[in-house]
Amino acid sequence: MGRLADARSITEWIGKTDDEKVPPRVRLRLFEQYGGVCQLSGRKIMAGEAWDLDHIRALWRGGEHRESDLHPVLKQPHREKSAEEQSIQAKCDRTRQKHLGIYPKSNPRLKSRGFASTRSDGTVKREADI
């Protein structure tokens, strides 16, 4: 009779929306599941250090806001990863818009009035002279 055989099964937490806050009980469960180690830097998360839960597969790439798609990471490595993913996402969005023909075209060059006409002797013709 193992200890796990007697324990009740725990259902996986699934967020109702993509920005729903992860409950403290799930944060603790994930922290213990990964042994309190940052999954980006490999460093042990010490008491009092700020840490986040990061999506293993980003939401915009088809990830889900659920317990099995989250892992603990330190704040700084998480910021760096998120910034990198944000630039990749923006590039993908621009490329997709361009392929669909909805990306804004470049603005044409401004058309100026042009140069004033000159006479054969080099003087400038003015509007009043004409």
Backbone as XML, in Angstrom:
<?xml version="1.0"?>
<chain id="A" units="angstrom">
  <residue number="1" name="MET">
    <atom name="N" x="0.842" y="-1.179" z="0.000"/>
    <atom name="CA" x="0.000" y="0.000" z="0.000"/>
    <atom name="C" x="0.882" y="1.236" z="0.000"/>
  </residue>
  <residue number="2" name="GLY">
    <atom name="N" x="1.036" y="1.786" z="-1.174"/>
    <atom name="CA" x="1.844" y="2.991" z="-1.302"/>
    <atom name="C" x="1.090" y="4.221" z="-0.839"/>
  </residue>
  <residue number="3" name="ARG">
    <atom name="N" x="1.831" y="5.224" z="-0.587"/>
    <atom name="CA" x="1.257" y="6.480" z="-0.119"/>
    <atom name="C" x="0.357" y="7.101" z="-1.192"/>
  </residue>
  <residue number="4" name="LEU">
    <atom name="N" x="0.758" y="6.965" z="-2.455"/>
    <atom name="CA" x="-0.029" y="7.548" z="-3.529"/>
    <atom name="C" x="-1.332" y="6.795" z="-3.764"/>
  </residue>
  <residue number="5" name="ALA">
    <atom name="N" x="-1.353" y="5.514" z="-3.429"/>
    <atom name="CA" x="-2.569" y="4.728" z="-3.634"/>
    <atom name="C" x="-3.693" y="5.213" z="-2.730"/>
  </residue>
  <residue number="6" name="ASP">
    <atom name="N" x="-3.338" y="5.724" z="-1.544"/>
    <atom name="CA" x="-4.343" y="6.184" z="-0.596"/>
    <atom name="C" x="-4.769" y="7.627" z="-0.861"/>
  </residue>
  <residue number="7" name="ALA">
    <atom name="N" x="-3.941" y="8.377" z="-1.549"/>
    <atom name="CA" x="-4.224" y="9.800" z="-1.764"/>
    <atom name="C" x="-5.353" y="9.979" z="-2.772"/>
  </residue>
  <residue number="8" name="ARG">
    <atom name="N" x="-6.086" y="11.053" z="-2.580"/>
    <atom name="CA" x="-7.137" y="11.379" z="-3.541"/>
    <atom name="C" x="-6.498" y="11.933" z="-4.804"/>
  </residue>
  <residue number="9" name="SER">
    <atom name="N" x="-7.116" y="11.666" z="-5.916"/>
    <atom name="CA" x="-6.583" y="12.223" z="-7.162"/>
    <atom name="C" x="-6.950" y="13.704" z="-7.238"/>
  </residue>
  <residue number="10" name="ILE">
    <atom name="N" x="-6.042" y="14.478" z="-7.793"/>
    <atom name="CA" x="-6.246" y="15.917" z="-7.908"/>
    <atom name="C" x="-6.492" y="16.228" z="-9.375"/>
  </residue>
  <residue number="11" name="THR">
    <atom name="N" x="-7.580" y="16.911" z="-9.636"/>
    <atom name="CA" x="-7.865" y="17.277" z="-11.025"/>
    <atom name="C" x="-6.998" y="18.461" z="-11.422"/>
  </residue>
  <residue number="12" name="GLU">
    <atom name="N" x="-6.634" y="18.486" z="-12.686"/>
    <atom name="CA" x="-5.790" y="19.559" z="-13.194"/>
    <atom name="C" x="-6.570" y="20.866" z="-13.225"/>
  </residue>
  <residue number="13" name="TRP">
    <atom name="N" x="-5.900" y="21.949" z="-12.826"/>
    <atom name="CA" x="-6.513" y="23.271" z="-12.882"/>
    <atom name="C" x="-6.467" y="23.779" z="-14.317"/>
  </residue>
  <residue number="14" name="ILE">
    <atom name="N" x="-7.600" y="24.286" z="-14.787"/>
    <atom name="CA" x="-7.684" y="24.882" z="-16.122"/>
    <atom name="C" x="-8.329" y="26.254" z="-15.968"/>
  </residue>
  <residue number="15" name="GLY">
    <atom name="N" x="-7.641" y="27.287" z="-16.450"/>
    <atom name="CA" x="-8.167" y="28.646" z="-16.358"/>
    <atom name="C" x="-9.366" y="28.844" z="-17.272"/>
  </residue>
  <residue number="16" name="LYS">
    <atom name="N" x="-10.340" y="29.601" z="-16.782"/>
    <atom name="CA" x="-11.530" y="29.869" z="-17.593"/>
    <atom name="C" x="-11.214" y="30.848" z="-18.719"/>
  </residue>
  <residue number="17" name="THR">
    <atom name="N" x="-10.293" y="31.782" z="-18.455"/>
    <atom name="CA" x="-9.841" y="32.729" z="-19.477"/>
    <atom name="C" x="-8.315" y="32.719" z="-19.492"/>
  </residue>
  <residue number="18" name="ASP">
    <atom name="N" x="-7.737" y="33.304" z="-20.538"/>
    <atom name="CA" x="-6.279" y="33.307" z="-20.672"/>
    <atom name="C" x="-5.578" y="34.185" z="-19.643"/>
  </residue>
  <residue number="19" name="ASP">
    <atom name="N" x="-6.300" y="35.139" z="-19.062"/>
    <atom name="CA" x="-5.656" y="36.024" z="-18.093"/>
    <atom name="C" x="-6.130" y="35.790" z="-16.653"/>
  </residue>
  <residue number="20" name="GLU">
    <atom name="N" x="-6.768" y="34.665" z="-16.420"/>
    <atom name="CA" x="-7.213" y="34.339" z="-15.064"/>
    <atom name="C" x="-6.001" y="34.081" z="-14.174"/>
  </residue>
  <residue number="21" name="LYS">
    <atom name="N" x="-6.062" y="34.597" z="-12.950"/>
    <atom name="CA" x="-4.960" y="34.420" z="-12.004"/>
    <atom name="C" x="-4.900" y="32.961" z="-11.543"/>
  </residue>
  <residue number="22" name="VAL">
    <atom name="N" x="-3.671" y="32.444" z="-11.474"/>
    <atom name="CA" x="-3.472" y="31.062" z="-11.023"/>
    <atom name="C" x="-3.617" y="31.038" z="-9.499"/>
  </residue>
  <residue number="23" name="PRO">
    <atom name="N" x="-4.457" y="30.162" z="-8.949"/>
    <atom name="CA" x="-4.657" y="30.117" z="-7.500"/>
    <atom name="C" x="-3.374" y="29.724" z="-6.754"/>
  </residue>
  <residue number="24" name="PRO">
    <atom name="N" x="-3.225" y="30.196" z="-5.506"/>
    <atom name="CA" x="-2.026" y="29.876" z="-4.720"/>
    <atom name="C" x="-1.785" y="28.377" z="-4.556"/>
  </residue>
  <residue number="25" name="ARG">
    <atom name="N" x="-2.832" y="27.583" z="-4.433"/>
    <atom name="CA" x="-2.656" y="26.133" z="-4.264"/>
    <atom name="C" x="-2.014" y="25.514" z="-5.503"/>
  </residue>
  <residue number="26" name="VAL">
    <atom name="N" x="-2.342" y="26.031" z="-6.682"/>
    <atom name="CA" x="-1.768" y="25.519" z="-7.928"/>
    <atom name="C" x="-0.326" y="25.996" z="-8.063"/>
  </residue>
  <residue number="27" name="ARG">
    <atom name="N" x="-0.060" y="27.260" z="-7.674"/>
    <atom name="CA" x="1.318" y="27.776" z="-7.700"/>
    <atom name="C" x="2.219" y="26.906" z="-6.821"/>
  </residue>
  <residue number="28" name="LEU">
    <atom name="N" x="1.742" y="26.571" z="-5.634"/>
    <atom name="CA" x="2.513" y="25.738" z="-4.711"/>
    <atom name="C" x="2.733" y="24.344" z="-5.295"/>
  </residue>
  <residue number="29" name="ARG">
    <atom name="N" x="1.688" y="23.786" z="-5.876"/>
    <atom name="CA" x="1.790" y="22.458" z="-6.477"/>
    <atom name="C" x="2.828" y="22.440" z="-7.603"/>
  </residue>
  <residue number="30" name="LEU">
    <atom name="N" x="2.829" y="23.468" z="-8.453"/>
    <atom name="CA" x="3.794" y="23.542" z="-9.554"/>
    <atom name="C" x="5.210" y="23.774" z="-9.039"/>
  </residue>
  <residue number="31" name="PHE">
    <atom name="N" x="5.337" y="24.620" z="-8.014"/>
    <atom name="CA" x="6.650" y="24.889" z="-7.422"/>
    <atom name="C" x="7.261" y="23.588" z="-6.899"/>
  </residue>
  <residue number="32" name="GLU">
    <atom name="N" x="6.463" y="22.802" z="-6.195"/>
    <atom name="CA" x="6.951" y="21.538" z="-5.642"/>
    <atom name="C" x="7.178" y="20.492" z="-6.732"/>
  </residue>
  <residue number="33" name="GLN">
    <atom name="N" x="6.350" y="20.493" z="-7.754"/>
    <atom name="CA" x="6.490" y="19.535" z="-8.852"/>
    <atom name="C" x="7.832" y="19.709" z="-9.563"/>
  </residue>
  <residue number="34" name="TYR">
    <atom name="N" x="8.272" y="20.950" z="-9.721"/>
    <atom name="CA" x="9.538" y="21.225" z="-10.408"/>
    <atom name="C" x="10.705" y="21.387" z="-9.432"/>
  </residue>
  <residue number="35" name="GLY">
    <atom name="N" x="10.489" y="21.058" z="-8.178"/>
    <atom name="CA" x="11.560" y="21.080" z="-7.185"/>
    <atom name="C" x="12.061" y="22.471" z="-6.841"/>
  </residue>
  <residue number="36" name="GLY">
    <atom name="N" x="11.254" y="23.493" z="-7.084"/>
    <atom name="CA" x="11.648" y="24.860" z="-6.758"/>
    <atom name="C" x="12.783" y="25.388" z="-7.620"/>
  </residue>
  <residue number="37" name="VAL">
    <atom name="N" x="12.936" y="24.853" z="-8.827"/>
    <atom name="CA" x="14.023" y="25.257" z="-9.721"/>
    <atom name="C" x="13.444" y="26.056" z="-10.886"/>
  </residue>
  <residue number="38" name="CYS">
    <atom name="N" x="14.099" y="27.188" z="-11.200"/>
    <atom name="CA" x="13.707" y="28.002" z="-12.351"/>
    <atom name="C" x="13.946" y="27.182" z="-13.614"/>
  </residue>
  <residue number="39" name="GLN">
    <atom name="N" x="12.933" y="27.047" z="-14.433"/>
    <atom name="CA" x="13.027" y="26.212" z="-15.625"/>
    <atom name="C" x="13.719" y="26.904" z="-16.794"/>
  </residue>
  <residue number="40" name="LEU">
    <atom name="N" x="14.032" y="28.192" z="-16.659"/>
    <atom name="CA" x="14.764" y="28.900" z="-17.709"/>
    <atom name="C" x="16.250" y="29.001" z="-17.392"/>
  </residue>
  <residue number="41" name="SER">
    <atom name="N" x="16.570" y="29.310" z="-16.132"/>
    <atom name="CA" x="17.980" y="29.492" z="-15.769"/>
    <atom name="C" x="18.576" y="28.270" z="-15.080"/>
  </residue>
  <residue number="42" name="GLY">
    <atom name="N" x="17.734" y="27.383" z="-14.562"/>
    <atom name="CA" x="18.224" y="26.206" z="-13.858"/>
    <atom name="C" x="18.632" y="26.486" z="-12.418"/>
  </residue>
  <residue number="43" name="ARG">
    <atom name="N" x="18.422" y="27.715" z="-11.960"/>
    <atom name="CA" x="18.772" y="28.113" z="-10.593"/>
    <atom name="C" x="17.657" y="27.759" z="-9.626"/>
  </residue>
  <residue number="44" name="LYS">
    <atom name="N" x="18.038" y="27.426" z="-8.403"/>
    <atom name="CA" x="17.068" y="27.168" z="-7.338"/>
    <atom name="C" x="16.422" y="28.498" z="-6.950"/>
  </residue>
  <residue number="45" name="ILE">
    <atom name="N" x="15.112" y="28.518" z="-6.850"/>
    <atom name="CA" x="14.391" y="29.719" z="-6.436"/>
    <atom name="C" x="14.434" y="29.776" z="-4.915"/>
  </residue>
  <residue number="46" name="MET">
    <atom name="N" x="15.089" y="30.799" z="-4.397"/>
    <atom name="CA" x="15.264" y="30.937" z="-2.950"/>
    <atom name="C" x="14.053" y="31.633" z="-2.329"/>
  </residue>
  <residue number="47" name="ALA">
    <atom name="N" x="13.890" y="31.454" z="-1.021"/>
    <atom name="CA" x="12.788" y="32.080" z="-0.299"/>
    <atom name="C" x="12.886" y="33.596" z="-0.434"/>
  </residue>
  <residue number="48" name="GLY">
    <atom name="N" x="11.788" y="34.231" z="-0.740"/>
    <atom name="CA" x="11.755" y="35.684" z="-0.874"/>
    <atom name="C" x="12.055" y="36.184" z="-2.284"/>
  </residue>
  <residue number="49" name="GLU">
    <atom name="N" x="12.546" y="35.320" z="-3.166"/>
    <atom name="CA" x="12.815" y="35.738" z="-4.548"/>
    <atom name="C" x="11.505" y="35.796" z="-5.329"/>
  </residue>
  <residue number="50" name="ALA">
    <atom name="N" x="11.416" y="36.779" z="-6.206"/>
    <atom name="CA" x="10.217" y="36.924" z="-7.032"/>
    <atom name="C" x="10.261" y="35.910" z="-8.177"/>
  </residue>
  <residue number="51" name="TRP">
    <atom name="N" x="9.167" y="35.203" z="-8.365"/>
    <atom name="CA" x="9.082" y="34.238" z="-9.454"/>
    <atom name="C" x="7.682" y="34.249" z="-10.050"/>
  </residue>
  <residue number="52" name="ASP">
    <atom name="N" x="7.600" y="33.812" z="-11.279"/>
    <atom name="CA" x="6.341" y="33.769" z="-12.019"/>
    <atom name="C" x="6.075" y="32.347" z="-12.487"/>
  </residue>
  <residue number="53" name="LEU">
    <atom name="N" x="4.895" y="32.159" z="-13.021"/>
    <atom name="CA" x="4.585" y="30.929" z="-13.742"/>
    <atom name="C" x="4.576" y="31.283" z="-15.222"/>
  </residue>
  <residue number="54" name="ASP">
    <atom name="N" x="5.328" y="30.536" z="-15.998"/>
    <atom name="CA" x="5.470" y="30.800" z="-17.427"/>
    <atom name="C" x="4.781" y="29.698" z="-18.215"/>
  </residue>
  <residue number="55" name="HIS">
    <atom name="N" x="4.164" y="30.071" z="-19.327"/>
    <atom name="CA" x="3.564" y="29.065" z="-20.206"/>
    <atom name="C" x="4.675" y="28.361" z="-20.976"/>
  </residue>
  <residue number="56" name="ILE">
    <atom name="N" x="4.683" y="27.054" z="-20.925"/>
    <atom name="CA" x="5.681" y="26.268" z="-21.648"/>
    <atom name="C" x="5.508" y="26.523" z="-23.144"/>
  </residue>
  <residue number="57" name="ARG">
    <atom name="N" x="4.289" y="26.434" z="-23.606"/>
    <atom name="CA" x="3.977" y="26.801" z="-24.989"/>
    <atom name="C" x="3.154" y="28.081" z="-24.921"/>
  </residue>
  <residue number="58" name="ALA">
    <atom name="N" x="3.665" y="29.143" z="-25.538"/>
    <atom name="CA" x="3.015" y="30.452" z="-25.468"/>
    <atom name="C" x="1.565" y="30.372" z="-25.944"/>
  </residue>
  <residue number="59" name="LEU">
    <atom name="N" x="0.719" y="31.198" z="-25.332"/>
    <atom name="CA" x="-0.698" y="31.188" z="-25.680"/>
    <atom name="C" x="-0.911" y="31.509" z="-27.156"/>
  </residue>
  <residue number="60" name="TRP">
    <atom name="N" x="-0.153" y="32.459" z="-27.688"/>
    <atom name="CA" x="-0.333" y="32.847" z="-29.094"/>
    <atom name="C" x="0.151" y="31.764" z="-30.053"/>
  </residue>
  <residue number="61" name="ARG">
    <atom name="N" x="0.919" y="30.801" z="-29.543"/>
    <atom name="CA" x="1.371" y="29.683" z="-30.379"/>
    <atom name="C" x="0.501" y="28.444" z="-30.176"/>
  </residue>
  <residue number="62" name="GLY">
    <atom name="N" x="-0.619" y="28.606" z="-29.505"/>
    <atom name="CA" x="-1.539" y="27.487" z="-29.321"/>
    <atom name="C" x="-1.487" y="26.859" z="-27.941"/>
  </residue>
  <residue number="63" name="GLY">
    <atom name="N" x="-0.737" y="27.450" z="-27.017"/>
    <atom name="CA" x="-0.685" y="26.936" z="-25.652"/>
    <atom name="C" x="-1.999" y="27.185" z="-24.927"/>
  </residue>
  <residue number="64" name="GLU">
    <atom name="N" x="-2.145" y="26.554" z="-23.781"/>
    <atom name="CA" x="-3.373" y="26.697" z="-23.005"/>
    <atom name="C" x="-3.042" y="27.205" z="-21.614"/>
  </residue>
  <residue number="65" name="HIS">
    <atom name="N" x="-4.011" y="27.890" z="-21.003"/>
    <atom name="CA" x="-3.840" y="28.405" z="-19.645"/>
    <atom name="C" x="-4.308" y="27.322" z="-18.678"/>
  </residue>
  <residue number="66" name="ARG">
    <atom name="N" x="-3.433" y="26.323" z="-18.497"/>
    <atom name="CA" x="-3.755" y="25.199" z="-17.633"/>
    <atom name="C" x="-2.494" y="24.763" z="-16.897"/>
  </residue>
  <residue number="67" name="GLU">
    <atom name="N" x="-2.693" y="23.983" z="-15.867"/>
    <atom name="CA" x="-1.598" y="23.561" z="-14.993"/>
    <atom name="C" x="-0.495" y="22.818" z="-15.743"/>
  </residue>
  <residue number="68" name="SER">
    <atom name="N" x="-0.840" y="21.984" z="-16.693"/>
    <atom name="CA" x="0.175" y="21.189" z="-17.395"/>
    <atom name="C" x="1.016" y="22.024" z="-18.363"/>
  </residue>
  <residue number="69" name="ASP">
    <atom name="N" x="0.603" y="23.268" z="-18.635"/>
    <atom name="CA" x="1.342" y="24.134" z="-19.556"/>
    <atom name="C" x="2.081" y="25.247" z="-18.809"/>
  </residue>
  <residue number="70" name="LEU">
    <atom name="N" x="2.231" y="25.119" z="-17.498"/>
    <atom name="CA" x="2.904" y="26.148" z="-16.699"/>
    <atom name="C" x="4.113" y="25.561" z="-15.988"/>
  </residue>
  <residue number="71" name="HIS">
    <atom name="N" x="5.130" y="26.407" z="-15.788"/>
    <atom name="CA" x="6.282" y="26.012" z="-14.974"/>
    <atom name="C" x="6.856" y="27.246" z="-14.281"/>
  </residue>
  <residue number="72" name="PRO">
    <atom name="N" x="7.527" y="27.060" z="-13.123"/>
    <atom name="CA" x="8.042" y="28.207" z="-12.371"/>
    <atom name="C" x="9.329" y="28.759" z="-12.983"/>
  </residue>
  <residue number="73" name="VAL">
    <atom name="N" x="9.415" y="30.097" z="-13.035"/>
    <atom name="CA" x="10.612" y="30.773" z="-13.544"/>
    <atom name="C" x="10.862" y="32.036" z="-12.726"/>
  </residue>
  <residue number="74" name="LEU">
    <atom name="N" x="12.123" y="32.424" z="-12.621"/>
    <atom name="CA" x="12.470" y="33.674" z="-11.952"/>
    <atom name="C" x="12.009" y="34.853" z="-12.803"/>
  </residue>
  <residue number="75" name="LYS">
    <atom name="N" x="11.764" y="36.006" z="-12.160"/>
    <atom name="CA" x="11.219" y="37.180" z="-12.857"/>
    <atom name="C" x="12.096" y="37.649" z="-14.010"/>
  </residue>
  <residue number="76" name="GLN">
    <atom name="N" x="13.415" y="37.820" z="-13.761"/>
    <atom name="CA" x="14.290" y="38.387" z="-14.791"/>
    <atom name="C" x="14.386" y="37.497" z="-16.040"/>
  </residue>
  <residue number="77" name="PRO">
    <atom name="N" x="14.679" y="36.199" z="-15.899"/>
    <atom name="CA" x="14.691" y="35.359" z="-17.105"/>
    <atom name="C" x="13.331" y="35.319" z="-17.817"/>
  </residue>
  <residue number="78" name="HIS">
    <atom name="N" x="12.257" y="35.429" z="-17.034"/>
    <atom name="CA" x="10.919" y="35.423" z="-17.626"/>
    <atom name="C" x="10.696" y="36.674" z="-18.466"/>
  </residue>
  <residue number="79" name="ARG">
    <atom name="N" x="11.148" y="37.833" z="-17.967"/>
    <atom name="CA" x="11.030" y="39.084" z="-18.732"/>
    <atom name="C" x="11.783" y="38.982" z="-20.055"/>
  </residue>
  <residue number="80" name="GLU">
    <atom name="N" x="13.006" y="38.431" z="-19.993"/>
    <atom name="CA" x="13.823" y="38.310" z="-21.201"/>
    <atom name="C" x="13.157" y="37.379" z="-22.220"/>
  </residue>
  <residue number="81" name="LYS">
    <atom name="N" x="12.634" y="36.255" z="-21.739"/>
    <atom name="CA" x="11.973" y="35.302" z="-22.636"/>
    <atom name="C" x="10.719" y="35.925" z="-23.248"/>
  </residue>
  <residue number="82" name="SER">
    <atom name="N" x="9.943" y="36.632" z="-22.420"/>
    <atom name="CA" x="8.708" y="37.245" z="-22.908"/>
    <atom name="C" x="8.996" y="38.324" z="-23.945"/>
  </residue>
  <residue number="83" name="ALA">
    <atom name="N" x="10.050" y="39.117" z="-23.728"/>
    <atom name="CA" x="10.407" y="40.164" z="-24.692"/>
    <atom name="C" x="10.801" y="39.546" z="-26.028"/>
  </residue>
  <residue number="84" name="GLU">
    <atom name="N" x="11.550" y="38.470" z="-25.973"/>
    <atom name="CA" x="11.967" y="37.783" z="-27.202"/>
    <atom name="C" x="10.751" y="37.202" z="-27.930"/>
  </residue>
  <residue number="85" name="GLU">
    <atom name="N" x="9.855" y="36.579" z="-27.179"/>
    <atom name="CA" x="8.650" y="36.011" z="-27.785"/>
    <atom name="C" x="7.763" y="37.097" z="-28.375"/>
  </residue>
  <residue number="86" name="GLN">
    <atom name="N" x="7.718" y="38.258" z="-27.714"/>
    <atom name="CA" x="6.886" y="39.362" z="-28.203"/>
    <atom name="C" x="7.372" y="39.859" z="-29.557"/>
  </residue>
  <residue number="87" name="SER">
    <atom name="N" x="8.695" y="39.961" z="-29.722"/>
    <atom name="CA" x="9.223" y="40.421" z="-31.009"/>
    <atom name="C" x="8.978" y="39.373" z="-32.101"/>
  </residue>
  <residue number="88" name="ILE">
    <atom name="N" x="9.066" y="38.103" z="-31.752"/>
    <atom name="CA" x="8.782" y="37.039" z="-32.723"/>
    <atom name="C" x="7.303" y="37.074" z="-33.118"/>
  </residue>
  <residue number="89" name="GLN">
    <atom name="N" x="6.433" y="37.276" z="-32.130"/>
    <atom name="CA" x="5.002" y="37.330" z="-32.404"/>
    <atom name="C" x="4.668" y="38.514" z="-33.306"/>
  </residue>
  <residue number="90" name="ALA">
    <atom name="N" x="5.262" y="39.670" z="-33.047"/>
    <atom name="CA" x="5.003" y="40.851" z="-33.869"/>
    <atom name="C" x="5.444" y="40.613" z="-35.307"/>
  </residue>
  <residue number="91" name="LYS">
    <atom name="N" x="6.604" y="39.989" z="-35.477"/>
    <atom name="CA" x="7.109" y="39.684" z="-36.819"/>
    <atom name="C" x="6.164" y="38.722" z="-37.541"/>
  </residue>
  <residue number="92" name="CYS">
    <atom name="N" x="5.691" y="37.697" z="-36.838"/>
    <atom name="CA" x="4.755" y="36.737" z="-37.431"/>
    <atom name="C" x="3.451" y="37.424" z="-37.835"/>
  </residue>
  <residue number="93" name="ASP">
    <atom name="N" x="2.959" y="38.311" z="-36.973"/>
    <atom name="CA" x="1.720" y="39.028" z="-37.274"/>
    <atom name="C" x="1.879" y="39.912" z="-38.506"/>
  </residue>
  <residue number="94" name="ARG">
    <atom name="N" x="3.008" y="40.628" z="-38.598"/>
    <atom name="CA" x="3.248" y="41.492" z="-39.757"/>
    <atom name="C" x="3.327" y="40.675" z="-41.047"/>
  </residue>
  <residue number="95" name="THR">
    <atom name="N" x="4.033" y="39.549" z="-40.986"/>
    <atom name="CA" x="4.168" y="38.699" z="-42.170"/>
    <atom name="C" x="2.808" y="38.159" z="-42.594"/>
  </residue>
  <residue number="96" name="ARG">
    <atom name="N" x="2.023" y="37.721" z="-41.633"/>
    <atom name="CA" x="0.696" y="37.183" z="-41.935"/>
    <atom name="C" x="-0.203" y="38.255" z="-42.540"/>
  </residue>
  <residue number="97" name="GLN">
    <atom name="N" x="-0.167" y="39.470" z="-41.977"/>
    <atom name="CA" x="-0.965" y="40.567" z="-42.518"/>
    <atom name="C" x="-0.532" y="40.903" z="-43.939"/>
  </residue>
  <residue number="98" name="LYS">
    <atom name="N" x="0.769" y="40.882" z="-44.165"/>
    <atom name="CA" x="1.288" y="41.189" z="-45.499"/>
    <atom name="C" x="0.810" y="40.145" z="-46.509"/>
  </residue>
  <residue number="99" name="HIS">
    <atom name="N" x="0.820" y="38.882" z="-46.119"/>
    <atom name="CA" x="0.392" y="37.813" z="-47.017"/>
    <atom name="C" x="-1.105" y="37.876" z="-47.297"/>
  </residue>
  <residue number="100" name="LEU">
    <atom name="N" x="-1.864" y="38.382" z="-46.328"/>
    <atom name="CA" x="-3.308" y="38.508" z="-46.511"/>
    <atom name="C" x="-3.690" y="39.816" z="-47.194"/>
  </residue>
  <residue number="101" name="GLY">
    <atom name="N" x="-2.707" y="40.693" z="-47.409"/>
    <atom name="CA" x="-2.959" y="41.958" z="-48.091"/>
    <atom name="C" x="-3.557" y="43.029" z="-47.217"/>
  </residue>
  <residue number="102" name="ILE">
    <atom name="N" x="-3.463" y="42.892" z="-45.894"/>
    <atom name="CA" x="-4.039" y="43.907" z="-45.008"/>
    <atom name="C" x="-2.980" y="44.734" z="-44.304"/>
  </residue>
  <residue number="103" name="TYR">
    <atom name="N" x="-1.727" y="44.436" z="-44.575"/>
    <atom name="CA" x="-0.652" y="45.217" z="-43.961"/>
    <atom name="C" x="-0.580" y="46.551" z="-44.683"/>
  </residue>
  <residue number="104" name="PRO">
    <atom name="N" x="-0.478" y="47.674" z="-43.980"/>
    <atom name="CA" x="-0.482" y="48.974" z="-44.662"/>
    <atom name="C" x="0.700" y="49.117" z="-45.617"/>
  </residue>
  <residue number="105" name="LYS">
    <atom name="N" x="0.391" y="49.637" z="-46.801"/>
    <atom name="CA" x="1.439" y="49.861" z="-47.782"/>
    <atom name="C" x="2.246" y="51.089" z="-47.373"/>
  </residue>
  <residue number="106" name="SER">
    <atom name="N" x="3.461" y="51.187" z="-47.885"/>
    <atom name="CA" x="4.291" y="52.331" z="-47.543"/>
    <atom name="C" x="3.687" y="53.596" z="-48.139"/>
  </residue>
  <residue number="107" name="ASN">
    <atom name="N" x="3.858" y="54.703" z="-47.437"/>
    <atom name="CA" x="3.323" y="55.977" z="-47.906"/>
    <atom name="C" x="4.131" y="56.472" z="-49.097"/>
  </residue>
  <residue number="108" name="PRO">
    <atom name="N" x="3.457" y="57.014" z="-50.137"/>
    <atom name="CA" x="4.211" y="57.534" z="-51.273"/>
    <atom name="C" x="4.977" y="58.791" z="-50.867"/>
  </residue>
  <residue number="109" name="ARG">
    <atom name="N" x="6.002" y="59.098" z="-51.630"/>
    <atom name="CA" x="6.798" y="60.291" z="-51.343"/>
    <atom name="C" x="5.937" y="61.535" z="-51.530"/>
  </residue>
  <residue number="110" name="LEU">
    <atom name="N" x="6.214" y="62.553" z="-50.747"/>
    <atom name="CA" x="5.485" y="63.811" z="-50.874"/>
    <atom name="C" x="5.836" y="64.473" z="-52.199"/>
  </residue>
  <residue number="111" name="LYS">
    <atom name="N" x="4.835" y="65.034" z="-52.843"/>
    <atom name="CA" x="5.085" y="65.737" z="-54.100"/>
    <atom name="C" x="5.207" y="67.220" z="-53.794"/>
  </residue>
  <residue number="112" name="SER">
    <atom name="N" x="6.317" y="67.787" z="-54.205"/>
    <atom name="CA" x="6.532" y="69.210" z="-53.945"/>
    <atom name="C" x="6.087" y="70.031" z="-55.146"/>
  </residue>
  <residue number="113" name="ARG">
    <atom name="N" x="6.154" y="71.326" z="-55.004"/>
    <atom name="CA" x="5.755" y="72.246" z="-56.055"/>
    <atom name="C" x="6.702" y="72.164" z="-57.239"/>
  </residue>
  <residue number="114" name="GLY">
    <atom name="N" x="7.916" y="71.815" z="-56.994"/>
    <atom name="CA" x="8.895" y="71.744" z="-58.074"/>
    <atom name="C" x="9.729" y="73.019" z="-58.138"/>
  </residue>
  <residue number="115" name="PHE">
    <atom name="N" x="10.682" y="73.019" z="-59.048"/>
    <atom name="CA" x="11.556" y="74.178" z="-59.194"/>
    <atom name="C" x="10.910" y="75.218" z="-60.097"/>
  </residue>
  <residue number="116" name="ALA">
    <atom name="N" x="11.258" y="76.478" z="-59.860"/>
    <atom name="CA" x="10.740" y="77.571" z="-60.694"/>
    <atom name="C" x="11.389" y="77.510" z="-62.072"/>
  </residue>
  <residue number="117" name="SER">
    <atom name="N" x="10.629" y="77.884" z="-63.095"/>
    <atom name="CA" x="11.164" y="77.899" z="-64.459"/>
    <atom name="C" x="12.172" y="79.036" z="-64.607"/>
  </residue>
  <residue number="118" name="THR">
    <atom name="N" x="13.186" y="78.824" z="-65.411"/>
    <atom name="CA" x="14.191" y="79.872" z="-65.645"/>
    <atom name="C" x="14.176" y="80.275" z="-67.112"/>
  </residue>
  <residue number="119" name="ARG">
    <atom name="N" x="14.564" y="81.532" z="-67.338"/>
    <atom name="CA" x="14.686" y="82.030" z="-68.708"/>
    <atom name="C" x="16.044" y="81.621" z="-69.240"/>
  </residue>
  <residue number="120" name="SER">
    <atom name="N" x="16.249" y="81.837" z="-70.514"/>
    <atom name="CA" x="17.527" y="81.480" z="-71.126"/>
    <atom name="C" x="18.687" y="82.307" z="-70.577"/>
  </residue>
  <residue number="121" name="ASP">
    <atom name="N" x="18.410" y="83.504" z="-70.038"/>
    <atom name="CA" x="19.488" y="84.315" z="-69.471"/>
    <atom name="C" x="19.759" y="83.965" z="-68.004"/>
  </residue>
  <residue number="122" name="GLY">
    <atom name="N" x="19.026" y="82.996" z="-67.425"/>
    <atom name="CA" x="19.279" y="82.538" z="-66.065"/>
    <atom name="C" x="18.396" y="83.158" z="-65.009"/>
  </residue>
  <residue number="123" name="THR">
    <atom name="N" x="17.555" y="84.135" z="-65.373"/>
    <atom name="CA" x="16.674" y="84.737" z="-64.377"/>
    <atom name="C" x="15.428" y="83.861" z="-64.199"/>
  </residue>
  <residue number="124" name="VAL">
    <atom name="N" x="14.807" y="83.986" z="-63.045"/>
    <atom name="CA" x="13.656" y="83.151" z="-62.702"/>
    <atom name="C" x="12.379" y="83.824" z="-63.159"/>
  </residue>
  <residue number="125" name="LYS">
    <atom name="N" x="11.509" y="83.042" z="-63.818"/>
    <atom name="CA" x="10.195" y="83.550" z="-64.200"/>
    <atom name="C" x="9.312" y="83.509" z="-62.961"/>
  </residue>
  <residue number="126" name="ARG">
    <atom name="N" x="8.622" y="84.578" z="-62.706"/>
    <atom name="CA" x="7.707" y="84.628" z="-61.565"/>
    <atom name="C" x="6.283" y="84.549" z="-62.082"/>
  </residue>
  <residue number="127" name="GLU">
    <atom name="N" x="5.378" y="84.172" z="-61.204"/>
    <atom name="CA" x="3.970" y="84.062" z="-61.578"/>
    <atom name="C" x="3.460" y="85.397" z="-62.131"/>
  </residue>
  <residue number="128" name="ALA">
    <atom name="N" x="3.905" y="86.519" z="-61.536"/>
    <atom name="CA" x="3.440" y="87.839" z="-61.965"/>
    <atom name="C" x="3.985" y="88.194" z="-63.344"/>
  </residue>
  <residue number="129" name="ASP">
    <atom name="N" x="5.145" y="87.634" z="-63.715"/>
    <atom name="CA" x="5.765" y="87.937" z="-65.006"/>
    <atom name="C" x="5.034" y="87.255" z="-66.158"/>
  </residue>
  <residue number="130" name="ILE">
    <atom name="N" x="4.353" y="86.199" z="-65.877"/>
    <atom name="CA" x="3.752" y="85.394" z="-66.945"/>
    <atom name="C" x="2.496" y="85.985" z="-67.478"/>
  </residue>
</chain>
